[in-house]
Amino acid sequence: MYSALAGFVEVGESVEQCLRREVREEAGIEIKNIRWFGSQSWPFPDSLMIGFIADYADGEILPKINEIEDLRWFKKK
C-alpha cells in the first residue's frame, strides 16, 4: 500500500512552503503548480490533514533513508 507524503508545518511556514520542503527532503524532487485538494481531521489532537496536488519540476526521485521505504511514480487511470 502506498500513501501520500506527510509532514508538519514549521512555525512561520506556509502550507505551500511546507509541501515544497517535505517533498524535497523526503523524495529528493522539486515541485511546482501546487493546488489544494482537500482536508480532513487527523487522529491526533489539534491537527488537520491537508492534501495537495503538484507538478514535478526537477530532481531525481530518491527516498530519504530511514524514513521512506519506497517511492514510485503512478499513472492516472
FIRO-132685 format. One record per residue: residue number from 1; x, y, z of N, C-alpha, C in turn. Coordinates in Angstrom, 2 decimals, padded with zeros to 5 digits. Layout:
BEGIN
@seq NUM | neast X | nnorth Y | nup Z | caeast X | canorth Y | caup Z | ceast X | cnorth Y | cup Z
...
This chain:
BEGIN
@seq 1 | neast 000.83 | nnorth -001.17 | nup 000.00 | caeast 000.00 | canorth 000.00 | caup 000.00 | ceast 000.89 | cnorth 001.24 | cup 000.00
@seq 2 | neast 000.51 | nnorth 002.24 | nup -000.77 | caeast 001.25 | canorth 003.50 | caup -000.83 | ceast 000.39 | cnorth 004.64 | cup -000.31
@seq 3 | neast 001.04 | nnorth 005.65 | nup 000.20 | caeast 000.36 | canorth 006.80 | caup 000.79 | ceast 001.01 | cnorth 008.08 | cup 000.29
@seq 4 | neast 000.34 | nnorth 009.17 | nup 000.51 | caeast 000.93 | canorth 010.48 | caup 000.22 | ceast 002.02 | cnorth 010.78 | cup 001.24
@seq 5 | neast 002.96 | nnorth 011.65 | nup 000.89 | caeast 003.96 | canorth 012.09 | caup 001.85 | ceast 003.28 | cnorth 012.94 | cup 002.91
@seq 6 | neast 003.81 | nnorth 012.91 | nup 004.10 | caeast 003.23 | canorth 013.67 | caup 005.20 | ceast 004.32 | cnorth 014.43 | cup 005.94
@seq 7 | neast 003.93 | nnorth 015.53 | nup 006.55 | caeast 004.88 | canorth 016.31 | caup 007.33 | ceast 004.15 | cnorth 017.31 | cup 008.20
@seq 8 | neast 004.91 | nnorth 018.08 | nup 008.93 | caeast 004.35 | canorth 019.07 | caup 009.82 | ceast 004.83 | cnorth 020.46 | cup 009.42
@seq 9 | neast 003.93 | nnorth 021.42 | nup 009.48 | caeast 004.25 | canorth 022.80 | caup 009.15 | ceast 005.08 | cnorth 023.40 | cup 010.27
@seq 10 | neast 006.20 | nnorth 024.02 | nup 009.92 | caeast 007.06 | canorth 024.68 | caup 010.90 | ceast 006.50 | cnorth 026.07 | cup 011.22
@seq 11 | neast 006.87 | nnorth 026.62 | nup 012.35 | caeast 006.44 | canorth 027.96 | caup 012.75 | ceast 006.89 | cnorth 028.96 | cup 011.68
@seq 12 | neast 005.96 | nnorth 029.81 | nup 011.24 | caeast 006.27 | canorth 030.84 | caup 010.26 | ceast 006.27 | cnorth 030.35 | cup 008.82
@seq 13 | neast 005.94 | nnorth 029.10 | nup 008.58 | caeast 005.97 | canorth 028.49 | caup 007.26 | ceast 004.55 | cnorth 028.35 | cup 006.73
@seq 14 | neast 004.32 | nnorth 028.67 | nup 005.45 | caeast 003.01 | canorth 028.43 | caup 004.85 | ceast 002.88 | cnorth 026.95 | cup 004.52
@seq 15 | neast 001.65 | nnorth 026.49 | nup 004.29 | caeast 001.48 | canorth 025.08 | caup 003.94 | ceast 002.14 | cnorth 024.77 | cup 002.59
@seq 16 | neast 002.16 | nnorth 025.75 | nup 001.68 | caeast 002.83 | canorth 025.54 | caup 000.38 | ceast 004.34 | cnorth 025.41 | cup 000.56
@seq 17 | neast 004.91 | nnorth 026.24 | nup 001.42 | caeast 006.34 | canorth 026.12 | caup 001.71 | ceast 006.65 | cnorth 024.79 | cup 002.37
@seq 18 | neast 005.79 | nnorth 024.36 | nup 003.28 | caeast 005.94 | canorth 023.07 | caup 003.94 | ceast 005.92 | cnorth 021.94 | cup 002.92
@seq 19 | neast 004.98 | nnorth 021.99 | nup 002.00 | caeast 004.86 | canorth 020.96 | caup 000.98 | ceast 006.14 | cnorth 020.86 | cup 000.14
@seq 20 | neast 006.63 | nnorth 022.01 | nup -000.32 | caeast 007.88 | canorth 022.01 | caup -001.10 | ceast 009.04 | cnorth 021.42 | cup -000.30
@seq 21 | neast 009.17 | nnorth 021.83 | nup 000.97 | caeast 010.26 | canorth 021.36 | caup 001.82 | ceast 010.15 | cnorth 019.86 | cup 002.09
@seq 22 | neast 008.98 | nnorth 019.40 | nup 002.48 | caeast 008.80 | canorth 017.98 | caup 002.80 | ceast 009.06 | cnorth 017.09 | cup 001.58
@seq 23 | neast 008.55 | nnorth 017.48 | nup 000.42 | caeast 008.77 | canorth 016.67 | caup -000.79 | ceast 010.26 | cnorth 016.67 | cup -001.15
@seq 24 | neast 010.93 | nnorth 017.82 | nup -001.03 | caeast 012.37 | canorth 017.90 | caup -001.32 | ceast 013.14 | cnorth 017.02 | cup -000.34
@seq 25 | neast 012.83 | nnorth 017.12 | nup 000.96 | caeast 013.55 | canorth 016.36 | caup 001.98 | ceast 013.30 | cnorth 014.86 | cup 001.89
@seq 26 | neast 012.07 | nnorth 014.45 | nup 001.66 | caeast 011.73 | canorth 013.04 | caup 001.72 | ceast 011.82 | cnorth 012.32 | cup 000.38
@seq 27 | neast 011.64 | nnorth 013.05 | nup -000.73 | caeast 011.62 | canorth 012.40 | caup -002.05 | ceast 012.71 | cnorth 012.90 | cup -002.99
@seq 28 | neast 013.40 | nnorth 013.99 | nup -002.64 | caeast 014.51 | canorth 014.47 | caup -003.45 | ceast 014.11 | cnorth 015.23 | cup -004.72
@seq 29 | neast 012.86 | nnorth 015.62 | nup -004.84 | caeast 012.44 | canorth 016.34 | caup -006.05 | ceast 011.86 | cnorth 017.70 | cup -005.71
@seq 30 | neast 011.84 | nnorth 018.57 | nup -006.71 | caeast 011.22 | canorth 019.88 | caup -006.60 | ceast 009.85 | cnorth 019.81 | cup -007.27
@seq 31 | neast 008.89 | nnorth 020.57 | nup -006.73 | caeast 007.54 | canorth 020.59 | caup -007.29 | ceast 007.13 | cnorth 022.01 | cup -007.63
@seq 32 | neast 006.10 | nnorth 022.12 | nup -008.47 | caeast 005.56 | canorth 023.42 | caup -008.85 | ceast 004.06 | cnorth 023.29 | cup -009.06
@seq 33 | neast 003.40 | nnorth 024.40 | nup -009.31 | caeast 001.97 | canorth 024.42 | caup -009.62 | ceast 001.16 | cnorth 023.68 | cup -008.54
@seq 34 | neast 001.37 | nnorth 024.07 | nup -007.30 | caeast 000.70 | canorth 023.44 | caup -006.17 | ceast -000.78 | cnorth 023.83 | cup -006.15
@seq 35 | neast -001.65 | nnorth 022.80 | nup -006.02 | caeast -003.09 | canorth 023.02 | caup -005.97 | ceast -003.68 | cnorth 022.29 | cup -004.77
@seq 36 | neast -004.53 | nnorth 023.01 | nup -004.03 | caeast -005.19 | canorth 022.43 | caup -002.88 | ceast -006.15 | cnorth 021.35 | cup -003.35
@seq 37 | neast -006.19 | nnorth 020.20 | nup -002.64 | caeast -007.06 | canorth 019.09 | caup -003.00 | ceast -008.22 | cnorth 018.92 | cup -002.01
@seq 38 | neast -007.90 | nnorth 018.88 | nup -000.72 | caeast -008.94 | canorth 018.68 | caup 000.27 | ceast -008.35 | cnorth 018.61 | cup 001.67
@seq 39 | neast -009.22 | nnorth 018.46 | nup 002.66 | caeast -008.75 | canorth 018.38 | caup 004.04 | ceast -009.66 | cnorth 017.44 | cup 004.84
@seq 40 | neast -009.14 | nnorth 016.97 | nup 005.96 | caeast -009.92 | canorth 016.16 | caup 006.89 | ceast -009.22 | cnorth 016.20 | cup 008.25
@seq 41 | neast -009.94 | nnorth 015.85 | nup 009.28 | caeast -009.32 | canorth 015.83 | caup 010.61 | ceast -008.27 | cnorth 014.73 | cup 010.66
@seq 42 | neast -007.33 | nnorth 014.89 | nup 011.54 | caeast -006.23 | canorth 013.96 | caup 011.75 | ceast -006.46 | cnorth 013.28 | cup 013.08
@seq 43 | neast -006.07 | nnorth 012.02 | nup 013.27 | caeast -006.39 | canorth 011.33 | caup 014.53 | ceast -005.57 | cnorth 011.79 | cup 015.74
@seq 44 | neast -004.84 | nnorth 012.87 | nup 015.63 | caeast -004.10 | canorth 013.43 | caup 016.76 | ceast -004.79 | cnorth 014.73 | cup 017.18
@seq 45 | neast -004.75 | nnorth 015.08 | nup 018.45 | caeast -005.43 | canorth 016.30 | caup 018.90 | ceast -004.88 | cnorth 017.54 | cup 018.20
@seq 46 | neast -005.76 | nnorth 018.46 | nup 017.90 | caeast -005.39 | canorth 019.76 | caup 017.34 | ceast -004.63 | cnorth 019.67 | cup 016.02
@seq 47 | neast -004.93 | nnorth 018.68 | nup 015.20 | caeast -004.22 | canorth 018.50 | caup 013.93 | ceast -005.20 | cnorth 018.40 | cup 012.77
@seq 48 | neast -004.72 | nnorth 018.71 | nup 011.58 | caeast -005.53 | canorth 018.70 | caup 010.38 | ceast -004.70 | cnorth 018.17 | cup 009.22
@seq 49 | neast -005.28 | nnorth 017.28 | nup 008.42 | caeast -004.61 | canorth 016.79 | caup 007.20 | ceast -005.07 | cnorth 017.66 | cup 006.04
@seq 50 | neast -004.12 | nnorth 018.16 | nup 005.25 | caeast -004.43 | canorth 018.97 | caup 004.08 | ceast -003.75 | cnorth 018.30 | cup 002.89
@seq 51 | neast -004.52 | nnorth 018.03 | nup 001.85 | caeast -003.99 | canorth 017.37 | caup 000.66 | ceast -003.79 | cnorth 018.35 | cup -000.47
@seq 52 | neast -002.70 | nnorth 018.14 | nup -001.23 | caeast -002.38 | canorth 018.97 | caup -002.38 | ceast -002.04 | cnorth 018.10 | cup -003.58
@seq 53 | neast -002.16 | nnorth 018.66 | nup -004.74 | caeast -001.66 | canorth 018.07 | caup -005.97 | ceast -000.61 | cnorth 019.04 | cup -006.51
@seq 54 | neast 000.48 | nnorth 018.53 | nup -007.02 | caeast 001.53 | canorth 019.39 | caup -007.55 | ceast 002.15 | cnorth 018.73 | cup -008.77
@seq 55 | neast 002.82 | nnorth 019.53 | nup -009.58 | caeast 003.52 | canorth 019.03 | caup -010.76 | ceast 005.01 | cnorth 018.88 | cup -010.46
@seq 56 | neast 005.62 | nnorth 017.90 | nup -011.08 | caeast 007.06 | canorth 017.69 | caup -010.98 | ceast 007.78 | cnorth 018.87 | cup -011.62
@seq 57 | neast 008.84 | nnorth 019.37 | nup -010.98 | caeast 009.62 | canorth 020.47 | caup -011.53 | ceast 011.05 | cnorth 020.05 | cup -011.85
@seq 58 | neast 011.70 | nnorth 019.30 | nup -010.94 | caeast 013.10 | canorth 018.96 | caup -011.16 | ceast 013.55 | cnorth 017.93 | cup -010.13
@seq 59 | neast 014.65 | nnorth 017.26 | nup -010.43 | caeast 015.27 | canorth 016.33 | caup -009.49 | ceast 014.99 | cnorth 014.88 | cup -009.83
@seq 60 | neast 015.67 | nnorth 014.03 | nup -009.08 | caeast 015.52 | canorth 012.59 | caup -009.25 | ceast 014.88 | cnorth 012.01 | cup -008.00
@seq 61 | neast 013.81 | nnorth 011.25 | nup -008.18 | caeast 013.10 | canorth 010.67 | caup -007.05 | ceast 014.03 | cnorth 009.72 | cup -006.30
@seq 62 | neast 014.20 | nnorth 009.99 | nup -005.01 | caeast 015.12 | canorth 009.21 | caup -004.19 | ceast 014.61 | cnorth 009.24 | cup -002.74
@seq 63 | neast 014.22 | nnorth 008.07 | nup -002.20 | caeast 013.66 | canorth 008.06 | caup -000.83 | ceast 014.70 | cnorth 008.43 | cup 000.22
@seq 64 | neast 014.26 | nnorth 009.17 | nup 001.25 | caeast 015.14 | canorth 009.52 | caup 002.36 | ceast 015.36 | cnorth 008.27 | cup 003.21
@seq 65 | neast 016.61 | nnorth 007.91 | nup 003.40 | caeast 016.97 | canorth 006.70 | caup 004.15 | ceast 016.42 | cnorth 006.78 | cup 005.57
@seq 66 | neast 015.91 | nnorth 005.67 | nup 006.06 | caeast 015.34 | canorth 005.51 | caup 007.41 | ceast 014.00 | cnorth 006.22 | cup 007.61
@seq 67 | neast 013.44 | nnorth 006.82 | nup 006.56 | caeast 012.12 | canorth 007.45 | caup 006.67 | ceast 011.15 | cnorth 006.92 | cup 005.64
@seq 68 | neast 011.62 | nnorth 006.68 | nup 004.43 | caeast 010.76 | canorth 006.24 | caup 003.33 | ceast 011.32 | cnorth 004.92 | cup 002.80
@seq 69 | neast 010.48 | nnorth 003.91 | nup 002.76 | caeast 010.93 | canorth 002.60 | caup 002.27 | ceast 010.98 | cnorth 002.55 | cup 000.75
@seq 70 | neast 010.00 | nnorth 003.17 | nup 000.09 | caeast 009.93 | canorth 003.09 | caup -001.37 | ceast 009.14 | cnorth 004.28 | cup -001.91
@seq 71 | neast 009.54 | nnorth 004.77 | nup -003.05 | caeast 008.83 | canorth 005.83 | caup -003.76 | ceast 008.61 | cnorth 005.38 | cup -005.19
@seq 72 | neast 007.48 | nnorth 005.75 | nup -005.75 | caeast 007.19 | canorth 005.39 | caup -007.13 | ceast 006.35 | cnorth 006.46 | cup -007.80
@seq 73 | neast 006.44 | nnorth 006.51 | nup -009.12 | caeast 005.56 | canorth 007.33 | caup -009.93 | ceast 004.39 | cnorth 006.44 | cup -010.35
@seq 74 | neast 003.18 | nnorth 006.96 | nup -010.30 | caeast 001.99 | canorth 006.23 | caup -010.73 | ceast 001.29 | cnorth 007.01 | cup -011.82
@seq 75 | neast 000.77 | nnorth 006.30 | nup -012.81 | caeast 000.00 | canorth 006.92 | caup -013.88 | ceast -001.46 | cnorth 007.00 | cup -013.48
@seq 76 | neast -002.12 | nnorth 008.07 | nup -013.93 | caeast -003.57 | canorth 008.18 | caup -013.73 | ceast -004.25 | cnorth 007.17 | cup -014.62
@seq 77 | neast -005.34 | nnorth 006.59 | nup -014.16 | caeast -006.08 | canorth 005.63 | caup -014.97 | ceast -007.31 | cnorth 006.28 | cup -015.52
